[in-house]
């Protein structure tokens, strides 16, 4: 199995992540978090909220940053999505296979084969190593051309193929040529209806992003809170996109969670605030355990920029090297200067226009603030933490351990009575009850101490405290460190402080 297969297997076996409604065969693009996964994801979101909203940050102007939070609804007035451009422009190119009945995103498909008009093209989903290998094998086996000739191994995006090219193409799950349809645009928003009558007047959408709830509430926040530009609004919440081809475990899902900031600034300060948030967010991911070798900061090229960022100070992605992208990277968080596109759009579409410009008392003028948006994926962040933590180690009974940063670890410590007698369980339970007032702590009394360590290693628990015979006479416990497997003795009374210092 590949490394990603091993990670997915461990996630299923240890209760990190399950396929949604698995007992009924599951549903593509939807995932449930089990006990360990729910804790891991919650730790990530709590750390983000604490470090963004509660913690004092000093901006590039030398002043503490004002940041407030909101929690907006998943369903909003559908005019919101007209104003934001999602109704008219939130589309992906879709391709169907008439033979296999599979559906693909056209820009995810790669056609492999010669440009000769009589040669077959073998189509696979970009990033799917098994499909790519199958396409390369078929090309070598069935095409009577020199397999080493570069002209035979031509790779092209499916979206650039002509009708003649598509007629000689074989789909990823097909056996015949010409079964893939012409790409057509497909809106990614999930439609629903509000009320008893299902018609055009009751149609609504599940939000495809959390940002628009923030923009629509900008004026409410200014009117009800003691904030002034520059200030930020943060939100963590669910979003939904009807992805044509969900793939790569939880990386591209139809239901996902975002951690977004909209930071409102004076237009002339865009460059300094963009650089501040770009660098702060890149360093933050490293602070919770993602190593610099697997993380990169990539500025967008001009032709990549979204419509709202064309005239902005910049757009960059924080990217992580997932096993399924290696040696490339996949997006983890985007930082964009959105200019004043969103506030202007909502002011225009609600009919109030320039009347909704922000009044800056210091400058004694009205304007639409510009926005710097750091937008991170909670599910992608959780997946990155899982991939980063996965550490094979043949010296251990578990053969693998999850090297989570202690702040992210789902379970902070395990408490083990060496044997279930001689007063050891009672001492262990007292320690467990004390520590679990603050942290997620596991007490494990079953099987040998080695098997208990193995279970904690697979769960990523950074520390294990064992109560043994000596504990009863010296009031000490043995601490076992997950990463090094080293052990030391500390006083039972100091365990709480010792753990607090290391978890942070």
N, C-alpha and C positions, 0 to 999 in steps of 0.2 A: 504494500500500500504506500501511497505518497504521504508526505508529512501532513498535508491537509486532511487526508482521509483518517490519519491517526488522531488528529485533533478533534475531528467531528465524532469519531468513535468514542474518545474519552469524554467529550461533552455529553453524549447520549448516556454512556455508562455511569457517569458520576452525577448526573442531574444538573448539568449546567444549562443545556438547551435541548428541547425536544421539538419535533415537527408538530405544528398545531393540528389538533384533532386527529392525532396519529392512529387511534383505534379505528377510524373510518377511512384510513388510507391517506390521511393528511390533505393539505391544500397548498398548492405551490405558491411560494412567496410569503408564507406566514409562519412564524416561529414562536414557541412558548419558552419562557425561562423557568427552569426548575429551581429548587431551593438554593443551590450554590450560585447559579447564574443570576437569579434575582438579587442576591446579596451583592454580587460583583457589579452588576449594572447599577444598583442603588448606590454603592460606594462611589462609582464614577460620577453619577449625577450629583450626589451630595458634595463631593469634592469640588466639582465645577461650580455649583451654586455657592458654596462657602467661599471659594477663592475669587468669585466674580462679584457676588452681591454683598456678602457679609464682610469679607476681608478688606482692609484699607489698602487701596492701590494708589500710587502717586503717578499722575500722568506726566506727559512731556512738558507741561506748563509748570511743573513743580507743585501742583495742588492736588489734594485728595480727590479721587474720582467719585462722582455721584452715580450710583447704580441702584435702580429699583426693579422689582420683579412684577410680573403679571402672569395670569393663568387664563388664557382665552379659550373660547369654545371651539370645538372641532368643526361644527357647522356654523357658517356665517351667512349673512345676506349675500345671495349670489352676485349682486352688483360688485361686491368686493373683488371677485375674481375677474370681472370684466375690466375694472379699473387697473388691476395689477397686470393684465395681459395674459392671464392663464387661460381664459376661455378661448381667446383667439389664437394664441401662439404656443400653448404648452403641449406640443405634439412630438411624437417620435415616428420614424418610418417603420412600418410593419410589413412583414412578408409571411404568407401562408404557404404550406406545402400541401398540394392537392392529394398526394399519395399518402403521406404519413399523418396528415391532419395536425402537424405541429405548427407552432407559430413562433416567429423570430423577429428580433429587431434587426432591420436591414443593416444598420451601421455597426452591428456586432458580428456580421457574417464576413468571412474571407473566402474568396474563390481561388483555388490553387490549380494551375494548369497552364498549358501552352496558349499563346494567342492565336495559334493556327485555327482557321474556321472549322476544321474537321475534328478537332480534339475536344475531349470531354473536360469539363471543369468540375473539380471536387470541392464542395462547399462545406465549411465547418464553422463552428462558433468560436470566435477569437478568445483565446485563453483556455479553451477546453483541450487539454493535452491529448486525451484519448481520441477525440474526434480528429484532431490535427494529424496524429499518427496514422489513423485509419485512412485519411485523405492522401497522405504521402505514400502509404503502402499501395493504395489503389492506383495512384498515378504511375508508380514504378511498375506495377504488375500488368496493368491493362493498356497503358499507352505505349505504342511501339516506337518509342523515341529514346534517345540517349538520356538515361536517368540523371547523368551528371551535367547535362547541358543546362546552363542557367536559363535559357530561353524556355525550357520546359517547366521549370519550377517558378513560374511567375505567380506572385500573390497580389490580389487586388481586392479592394473593398467591394462588396456586393452592390453598393449603391451606384458605382460607376459603370456597371455592366449594361450593355445594350440588350435589346430584345433578342437579338441573335445569340448573344452570349448566354442569356438566361435559358435559351432553348437547348443548349448543350451542357447545362449545369445539373449536377446531381446534388440534392439536398442532404443535410447531415444525417437524416434518418430515412432516406429514400434509396431506391434501387434503380429507378428510371430517370432519364433526363427530362428536363422541361416541366417539372412539377412545381417549381417555385414561382409564385406570383410576382407581378410587378410591385415594388414598394408603394405603399399608400400611407398617408398620415393618419395617426391615431392619437386622440386626446387622452392624456394620462390621468385625468381626474375621475374619481369615482362619483357617479351620480346617485342621488337619493331624492326622496320627496318628503316634504313636511306637511303634515295634516292628513285628513281623511281622503282627499281627492288627489289622484295621481294624474297631473296634467302639467303643461308647460309653466303655469303660474305657481305650482307648488314645487318645482324642481330646485334642488339645491345640490351642493357638492361637499364631500369630505375634504377638508383642507389639504392641499398638496405641500404646504410648508407652514411653519408657525410665524413667519415674519409678518404677514399681512395683518394678523391680529394686533401686533405691536403698533404697526403704522396707523391702523384705524383708531387705536386708543391713544395716540400721541397727544391729542388735544385734551382728552380727559386727564391724562397724567399731568400735563402742564397746569391745568386748572385746579387740580386737587392735591398736588404734592409740592413740596418746597424744593423744586428742581429748576435749574436754568441751564441753558446751553453753555458749556458742553456737559451732557449727562447721557446715561445709558438706560435702556430697558432690557431686561433679560427674561427669557422664558424657556422652560423645558416642557416638551409635550409631543404628542403623537401627530404624525402626518401620514398621508396615504397617497400612493401613486400606483396606478394600474399598469405596472411594468409589463411590457410585452414578454420579456424573457427574464424572470427573476433567476438569479444564479449566484454561485460562489457562497453557499451557506447563507449567513445573514448579511452579507455585504450588499446585495441588491435585493431588497424585499419590497413587498407591496404595502406593508404596514411597518412603520419604523418610528424612532423617536429622535427628536432634534434638541440640541442645546444651542440656542441662538441669542445673540446680542445685537441690538440696533443702537449704535452710539451716535448721538446727534451732536453736530459740531458746527462751528462757524465755517463757511465755505473756504475762507482763505487759510484755514489751519489743516486742510485735508491731508497734506503730505506728512506732517509730523504725527498726526493721530493714526493714519494708516500704518506708518512704520512702527509705531508703538504697539498697536494691537497685533500686527503680524509677528513681531519678535516675541511679545509676551506669550501669545498663544503657542508658538513653536516651543518655547522653553517650558511651558506648563506641561505639555505632553511628556517631555523628558523627565519632569519632576515626579511624575506618577509611574515611571518605570519603563517607558519606551526608549530604547537606546538610540543614540545618534546615528549608528550605522544602519539602522532600519527606518530612519525617519529623514525626510528631506523637505525643504521649503522651496517651492517652485513658483516663480513668477510667470503669469500667463503671457503668452505672445499676443500681439495686437489682434490677430484674427480669431482668438479664443474668447475674447471678452463678450460678456452678456450685453444686451441692449442698454441696460441701466448703467453700465460701467465704461461705455465707450470714451467718455471724456473725463474719466475719473483719475485719481492719483495712482490707481493700480489695483490688480487682483492677483492673489497668490493662493496656492493650495499647500496645505500641510499634508504630505503623503507618507504612507507607510508601506513597507515592502512585505506584503502578505505572501504566503506560500504560493497562492494561485496567480500572483502577479510577478513573482521573482523571475528574472532579475529586475523587472520593472516595479513600479509603485502604484498604489491605489489611493484615491482621495480619502482623507480622514476629516479634514476641515477646510473650509474656504474662508478667506478674508478678502472682502471686496469694498471698494469705495463706490457706493451706489448713487453718489451725488444726491440731488433732490428729487429724483424721479418719482419715488413712491408717494411722498407727501403731496407733491404737485398733482399726481394722478388722482389721488383720493379727494383732494380739494376740488378738482375739476369735476369729477364724476358725481360728487354729492351735491354739486350745484352752487357751492359757496366760493370757489375760486380763490382770488387773492385775499379775501376777507379772512382766510385761515392761515395767513402768514404769521409766523412767530414774531412777537415783539421783543426785541432785545433792548432792555433798559440801559445797559452800559453803552451801547452804540446808538441808542435812540433811533432805531430803524426797524423796519419789518422785513423779514425774508423767510424763505423756506430753508431750514437747516439742511446741511448735507449729512450723509450717514456713512459710517464705517460699520460693516457687518461681519463679525466673526461667527460663522455658522458651522457647528460641529454635529456629527452623528453619534448619538449615544450607543446605537447598536454596532456601528462600525468601530467606535472606540472600544466597546466591550470585546469585539472580535479581535481587535489589535492587541488588547491586553492578554487574551487567551493565547494568541499566536506567539507573542513575545515570551509568555511565561512557560510555554511547553518546552521542557528540557529532558531529553532522553538521558538516562544514566543506568548503565548495566550493573553498576555496583549495588543498586538498591533492589529491594524485594519487589517494588512497584515497577521497576525498569524505567520510570519516568517520574518527574515531579514538576509541579507548576510553580514557577519562580515569580509569584506576584510581589509587587511592592507591598510592604506591610499595610500601607494605607488602603490599598485596593483589595487585599485578600478577603474573600468571602467570610472565612472563619479566622479570627485573629489568633486563637490558641486552642490547643487540645489539653484536657486535664485527664490524666490516667492514674488510677490506683493500680499499683503493680500487681496486686492480687486482691480478690474480693473477700478479705478477712483481716483480722488483727487490727481493726480500726482504720485501715487505709481508705476504704470507701467513704467513711464519714469525713475524714480530713479533706479528701478530694471534693466531696460535695459542698463543703463549706467554702472552699476556694472557688469552685465553679459558680456558686450562687453569688458570691461577692463580685467576681469579674463580669458576669453576664448582666449586671446592672448597667454597665457601660458599653460592653462590646459583645459581639457574637462569639460565643465560646462553646466548644463541643466537649462533652464529657463522654468518654468511651471506656467501657469496662470489659468489652468482649474480645476473646481470643488473645493470642500472644502479643507482647509489647511490640515485636517486629511487624506484625500484621497491622497493628494500630498505627504505627509510624507510616506504614505504606499507604493506609487510607488517608492519613493527613497529608502525605506528600502529593497524592493525586488531587486532593482538594486545594492544595496550595497554602496550607496553614503554616505560617512562618515559625511558630514556636510551640513546643509541647512540654508540659510540666508533669513530671511523674512523681507520685507519692509512693515512697518505698519504706522499708523498715527503718532506715535511718531518719526519715522524716518525723517519725513518732518520738524520737529522742532528742533530735537537734533542731526541730522546727525548720528544716530546710527541704527544698525540692530540687530534683534534677531538671535542668532546662536543656532541651535538645533543639539545636538550630537547624532549620530545614535545609538551607543551602549548603552548609558545610558538614552537616551531621555531627558537628562537635557538641559536646555536653559540658555543662558546668553546674555547680550547686549555688543556689542563692537562698536567702531566708524567705520563708513563706510570707512574712509580713511585708517584704519589699517587692513581692511579685507585681502588685498593682502599679507601683511607680516605675518599676523596671519595664513593664509592658507599655505603659503610657509614653515613656521616653522614646521607645523604638517605633511605635506606631505613628506618633506625630499628631 
